[in-house]
Amino acid sequence: MRSHTPYRLTNDDLFQTIENWDSLMNFRVRLIACGGTALTLLNIKESTKDIDFIVPVHTECGRLMKFLTDIGYREMGGGLAHPDDPHFLYQFWPGNRVYTTDLLNPPLEEGNHIMIRRYRRIYLGALNLVDLIITKMFRGTSTDLDDCVAVFSTGRVDEEELFERYSEGALYDINPDKVMRHFIVFVDELASRRLVTDDFSKKVRSCR
C-alpha cells in the first residue's frame, strides 16, 4: 500500500516504480525528470501528482514507449497510466523539449542536469534548477510560480544567469512578450520576499 497522500507520489514511490521498470528492461534509457517530478526528486517538494520525464535520445524514447505499453500502460490524457494505478499520469518529452518549451542546451550535457540515481538499465537525473524555472515560468500557472519561488529559495540559483538564459530562451518562444511578463511576475514575488534586490527587480522591468 502506498504511503503518499492520495493521488500524489513521494520520492519512495517514484524510486519503487523506476526500480520495477529497471528490473524488467533489457535496454538502457536515460530519464531526466522535469517539472514537479524533478522538484520532488530534489527534495524541494514533498510529492508530485503528474510524473514528467525528458527522454533526450529519441531511439531510447521509442523503446521506452513500447516497453511501457507491453507491461500494461495505456494512453490517457496526453500521457500513460497503468490500470493498477490509474490516478498517476506519466508524460515523456523526447529530445530537448519540455511542455511547449525548447531547451537551449541538451539536458544530457554536463551541467544541464543533476544525477539522482544509476540503476542497472536506467539513468535517472533531474533538470538543472535554472532550466526548471525557465520551463515552468514559460507556462506560468500559479502552481508554477509557487514552485519556482521554492526553487529560488534554495539559494542555489544565480539570478543573473537565470535572467540571461530566460531572456535568451524567450526569443525563441512563439510569444516572447508573454513569457517575459511571467518572469516579471516571478521576480516581483521574489522581491516581495526579499529574495532579490530592488535593483535587480528594476533591471528586469527595464528590459520589458
Buried (B, 14 or more C-beta within 10 A) or exposed (E): EBEBEEEBBBBEBBBEBBEEBBEEBEEBBBBBBBBBBBBBBBEBBEBBBBBBBBBBBEEBBEBBBEBBEEEEBEEBEEBBBBEEBEEBBBBBBBBBBBBEBEBBEBBBEEEBBBEBEEBEBBBBBBBBBBBBBBBBBBBBEEEBBEBBBEBBEEEEBEBEEBBEBBBEBBEEBEEEEEBBEBBBBBBBBBBEEEBBEEEBBEBBEEEE
